[in-house]
Amino acid sequence: MSKIPLTVAGAEKMRAELHELKTRQRPAVIQAIAEARAHGDLSENAEYAAAKERQSFIEGRIAEIDSKFANAQIIDPTLLDADGRCVFGATIELEEMTNGEVVVYQIVGDDESDIKQGKISVNSPIARALIGKYAGDVAEVNAPGGVREYEILDVKYI
């Protein structure tokens, strides 16, 4: 399986979720199943069915996170020396050429992406268009609404 890129902040967020699932949610659902079993007939027990479904979700999510960590390549953007090039983990200030709007994005892994926080997936069309470019370059992005052009104003590794 190929490596899954993660920033240090993304890895910490996943570790926190894994800790929450293992130390709080898993024991709580086990307790809920035990209480539902005490109510008798399991075939007609909605609480039991709901608790088992929740348990299945929690165990699946734990397995998914464990698998991602096993294949993770954690990258610290502050340690990058990419000579001003747009790379994974870089924070990039862009100006849209048509309307002059300035936006700032950080290129992160798929699990970390959150456009509201300015974090875009390394596999997104805009990130793919930016990778390898330098400040002053123009990136053409094939967006659903047509081709958009962005001038790269600044590249930081923070």
Secondary structure by P-SEA (a helix, b strand, c coil): ccbbbbcaaaaaaaaaaaaaaaccaaaaaaaaaaaaaacccccccaaaaaaaaaaaaaaaaaaaaaaaaaaccccccccccccccccccbbbbbbccccbbbbbbbbbccccccccccbbbcccaaaaaaccccccbbbbbbccccbbbbbbcccccc
